[in-house]
Amino acid sequence: MAIGKTDFKDYYSVLGVSKTATPEEIKRAYRKIARKHHPDLNPGDKEAEAKFKDLNEANEVLSDPEKREKYDHFGQHWNQPNYTESPPPSEPSAGNNFDQYGDFDAFINDLLGRSQRRTSSDGFRSQAPAPDTEAAIVLTFSEAFHGVQKRLQLDNDTINVRIPAGATTGSRIRLKGKGRPSPFSQQRGDLYLTIELLPHSFFHFEGDRLMCNVPIRPDEAVLGTEINVPTPDGSVTMKVPKGSQTGQSLRLRGKGWTLPKGGRGDLFAKLQIVTPQDLNEIEQECYEKIQANTTFNPRAHLEDIKL
């Protein structure tokens, strides 16, 4: 969809980043703002819905190196396939001769060193396949774990897509023939959706591992115990071994993320020892008795350390 002068959007301003922002900075900015304006968190809010659409549009362009180069080079005209008007002096250099190109895409292909057209033996030029379209889609942990049906808006087209269970941030889904049409042949390319997960209050990923932080009391860590731990589909009982330490991870087999080919991965529960702040009389007495009689010194290995 061509963008005219009156409705030009500054994608850098939309994401709140500078024009020199790195891909990582653009990704972080998009995740932060997209969560705030996600339609699932703002039901019925048309302003948030419009803002979320602009965020996806900005992220789609700025996270794609080729699209970003076009956008930086031609500004509001970056997505007009037949644009031949001479750009402002600060855009392409004066040495560029647009007259030698049949259309805007031909110029960009030559600029980026790509070959998009082929010449047959009879002298006629045949069209290369339509370009693919990249887009981002944001899901909650629940949607990604269980799978979900989503309705997307691409320009003036509404696309229904089924996201299978087990998607994670960075997962890509190909929708054949659902991309934008070629301006020459009107043939549609493929649409590639990149998954982004909204943060969860309890679960998170470390690499491909599903993790959670589980608080335990000092006595539970020392003596061992059994506790209830939430998993994506319900609570389970987990055994905390005697002498557990803060940061120690315990594996709950088959209680993790849905695997794309079926089954479940493992959930890793990272222990965090939490000390009580308000002690009753018996607790105070017991802790004082432990302190007075213990022979354990966790700092013994520090006695010989010096510069």
C-alpha positions as a printed Julia matrix, in Angstrom:
307×3 Matrix{Float64}:
   0.0     0.0     0.0
   1.53    3.29   -1.08
   1.91    5.96    1.57
   1.14    9.49    0.47
   2.64   12.72    1.68
  -0.34   13.55    3.89
  -0.33   10.28    5.86
   3.4     9.62    6.14
   4.36    7.97    9.42
   7.72    8.4    11.09
   8.35    4.8    12.1
  11.25    5.78   14.36
   8.97    8.13   16.3
   6.25    5.45   16.47
   8.69    3.12   18.25
  10.39    5.92   20.18
  13.89    5.14   18.9
  16.56    7.13   17.07
  17.43    6.65   13.39
  20.7     5.02   14.47
  18.97    2.44   16.67
  20.35   -1.1    16.46
  18.08   -4.06   15.57
  18.21   -5.11   19.23
  17.09   -1.64   20.39
  14.22   -1.67   17.87
  13.15   -5.12   19.05
  13.2    -4.11   22.73
  11.26   -0.9    22.04
   8.62   -2.78   20.06
   8.1    -5.42   22.76
   7.79   -2.78   25.48
   5.23   -0.6    23.7
   3.32   -3.45   22.02
   2.41   -4.95   25.39
   0.91   -1.64   26.53
  -1.32   -1.28   23.45
  -2.09   -4.95   22.72
  -5.83   -5.33   21.85
  -6.2    -8.22   24.3
  -5.2    -5.88   27.13
  -7.32   -2.98   25.82
 -10.62   -4.52   24.68
 -12.81   -2.05   22.79
 -10.15    0.69   22.83
 -10.01    1.9    19.2
  -7.12    4.27   19.92
  -5.0     1.44   21.37
  -5.96   -0.76   18.42
  -4.84    1.91   15.94
  -1.62    2.46   17.88
  -0.93   -1.28   17.93
  -1.44   -1.44   14.16
   1.06    1.43   13.68
   3.55   -0.34   15.97
   3.33   -3.55   13.93
   3.73   -1.58   10.71
   6.78    0.27   12.06
   8.34   -2.92   13.42
   7.74   -4.77   10.14
   9.71   -2.13    8.21
  12.49   -1.26   10.67
  13.24   -4.87   11.65
  13.76   -5.83    8.0
  17.2    -4.6     6.78
  16.1    -4.22    3.15
  12.86   -2.41    3.97
  14.64   -0.19    6.47
  17.23    0.75    3.84
  14.45    1.69    1.43
  12.69    3.68    4.14
  15.86    5.53    5.21
  16.73    6.25    1.58
  13.38    7.41    0.2
  11.31    8.42    3.24
   7.58    8.62    2.47
   8.12    7.22   -1.03
   9.89    4.03    0.13
   6.97    1.7    -0.67
   5.78    3.19   -3.97
   6.79    0.7    -6.69
   6.41    3.11   -9.6
   7.9     6.18   -7.98
  10.13    8.07  -10.44
  10.03   11.6    -9.04
  13.51   12.93   -8.27
  14.13   12.59   -4.52
  15.27   15.5    -2.33
  18.98   16.38   -2.45
  19.58   14.7     0.94
  18.28   11.37   -0.37
  20.03    9.4    -3.2
  23.17   11.07   -4.52
  23.2    13.17   -7.67
  25.1    10.43   -9.47
  22.01    8.16   -9.56
  20.26    8.15  -12.93
  16.66    6.98  -12.54
  15.92    7.17  -16.28
  17.83    3.94  -16.93
  15.38    1.98  -14.73
  11.91    0.93  -15.79
  10.47    1.25  -12.29
  11.33    1.88   -8.64
  11.85   -1.81   -7.81
  14.38   -2.16  -10.61
  16.37    0.73   -9.15
  16.29   -0.78   -5.62
  17.27   -4.22   -6.92
  20.26   -2.71   -8.7
  21.12   -0.62   -5.63
  21.13   -3.73   -3.4
  22.79   -5.95   -5.98
  19.77   -8.19   -6.46
  18.43   -9.63   -9.68
  14.63   -9.74   -9.72
  13.97  -10.12  -13.44
  15.13  -12.59  -16.06
  15.51  -12.16  -19.81
  14.36  -15.11  -21.9
  15.94  -16.21  -25.19
  13.27  -14.39  -27.21
  14.16  -11.06  -25.62
  11.12  -10.7   -23.36
  11.63  -10.05  -19.64
   9.72  -12.4   -17.33
   8.66  -11.44  -13.83
  10.41  -12.89  -10.8
   8.2   -14.35   -8.05
   6.28  -11.83   -5.96
   8.22  -10.6    -2.89
   7.43  -12.14    0.47
   5.91  -10.1     3.3
   7.2   -10.08    6.87
   4.99   -9.23    9.86
   5.07   -9.65   13.65
   2.27  -11.07   15.76
   2.09  -10.74   19.56
   0.66  -13.57   21.69
   0.07  -14.14   25.37
   1.73  -17.17   27.0
  -1.67  -18.88   27.14
  -2.34  -18.34   23.42
   1.1   -19.63   22.47
   0.93  -22.66   24.79
  -2.55  -23.81   23.73
  -2.59  -22.52   20.13
  -4.98  -19.84   18.91
  -6.94  -18.59   15.9
  -6.07  -15.0    14.98
  -7.51  -12.51   12.5
  -4.9   -10.2    10.97
  -5.28   -7.05    8.9
  -2.77   -6.71    6.03
  -3.43   -3.48    4.18
  -7.1    -3.92    3.13
  -7.16   -7.7     3.48
  -8.33   -9.71    6.49
  -6.39  -12.93    7.02
  -7.37  -15.76    9.35
  -4.43  -17.74   10.7
  -4.21  -20.68   13.07
  -1.19  -20.47   15.37
  -0.31  -24.03   16.43
   0.39  -24.84   20.07
   4.0   -24.46   21.16
   5.01  -21.2    19.49
   7.77  -19.2    21.17
   9.34  -15.79   20.59
  11.14  -15.92   17.25
   8.99  -18.74   15.82
   8.06  -18.13   12.18
   4.87  -19.19   10.43
   4.57  -19.24    6.64
   1.22  -18.47    5.0
   1.61  -19.37    1.34
   0.15  -16.83   -1.08
  -1.04  -14.49    1.69
   1.58  -11.77    1.25
   1.27   -8.47   -0.6
   0.69   -8.72   -4.39
   3.42   -7.87   -6.89
   2.77   -4.41   -8.42
   3.45   -5.91  -11.85
   1.85   -9.36  -11.99
  -0.5    -9.01   -8.98
   0.74  -12.45   -7.95
   0.91  -12.73   -4.16
   4.05  -13.7    -2.33
   4.09  -15.57    0.98
   3.4   -14.01    4.38
   5.88  -14.83    7.15
   4.72  -14.17   10.7
   7.3   -13.83   13.49
   5.97  -14.62   16.96
   6.5   -12.31   19.94
   5.38  -13.43   23.44
   4.12  -10.95   26.0
   5.83  -11.29   29.41
   4.17  -13.57   31.98
   4.02  -12.87   35.71
   5.44  -16.3    36.67
   6.82  -18.19   33.68
   9.7   -17.09   31.45
  12.11  -18.59   28.95
  15.86  -18.93   29.29
  16.88  -20.03   25.82
  14.46  -22.83   24.97
  13.85  -23.76   28.64
  10.62  -22.83   30.37
  11.56  -21.47   33.81
   9.86  -20.25   36.98
  11.17  -18.83   40.25
   9.86  -20.58   43.38
  10.33  -19.06   46.87
  11.01  -21.36   49.84
  11.66  -20.78   53.57
  15.09  -21.32   55.17
  13.82  -24.32   57.15
  12.41  -25.87   53.95
  15.8   -25.47   52.28
  17.68  -26.97   55.25
  15.38  -29.87   56.08
  13.76  -30.53   52.69
  10.03  -30.57   52.02
   7.3   -31.0    49.42
   5.61  -27.93   47.92
   3.0   -27.13   45.27
   4.32  -25.49   42.08
   2.2   -24.01   39.25
   2.73  -25.43   35.76
   1.14  -24.24   32.46
  -1.79  -26.63   32.98
  -2.16  -26.89   36.76
  -0.34  -27.26   40.06
   1.91  -30.25   40.84
   3.77  -31.42   43.97
   7.54  -30.97   43.87
  10.07  -32.43   46.3
  12.64  -29.95   47.62
  15.74  -31.93   48.66
  17.47  -31.43   52.0
  20.18  -28.76   51.85
  18.79  -26.92   48.8
  20.45  -23.65   47.77
  19.21  -20.36   46.27
  19.51  -20.52   42.49
  19.29  -24.3    42.37
  17.0   -25.51   39.56
  14.76  -28.54   39.93
  13.4   -30.29   36.83
   9.71  -31.13   36.49
   9.72  -33.6    33.62
   6.96  -33.27   31.04
   5.47  -30.2    32.75
   6.97  -27.55   30.5
   6.13  -26.02   27.12
   4.12  -27.68   24.37
   6.45  -29.16   21.75
   5.62  -28.46   18.07
   5.74  -32.18   17.22
   3.61  -33.15   20.22
   4.24  -33.86   23.87
   5.67  -31.54   26.51
   9.11  -30.3    27.44
  10.37  -29.91   31.01
   9.72  -27.09   33.46
  12.67  -25.86   35.53
  11.87  -24.41   38.95
  14.61  -22.14   40.3
  14.63  -21.98   44.1
  14.84  -18.67   45.96
  15.31  -18.83   49.74
  13.25  -16.08   51.37
  13.88  -15.11   55.0
  10.9   -14.21   57.2
  10.58  -10.56   58.24
   8.15  -10.87   61.16
   8.89  -13.69   63.6
   6.57  -14.89   66.32
   7.94  -15.68   69.77
   8.59  -19.37   69.09
  10.29  -18.66   65.75
  12.5   -16.0    67.33
  13.51  -18.41   70.09
  14.29  -21.2    67.63
  16.41  -19.02   65.37
  18.34  -17.67   68.38
  18.97  -21.22   69.57
  20.23  -22.23   66.11
  22.5   -19.19   65.96
  23.96  -19.92   69.39
  24.64  -23.59   68.7
  25.49  -23.87   65.0
  28.97  -24.88   63.84
  28.29  -24.05   60.2
  30.23  -21.09   58.82
  29.33  -20.24   55.19
  32.17  -17.68   55.05
  35.01  -19.95   56.11
  36.45  -19.92   52.57
  36.76  -16.1    52.7
  39.25  -15.94   55.6
  42.38  -16.25   53.46
  41.27  -13.93   50.66
  43.3   -10.74   50.21
  44.86   -8.62   47.49
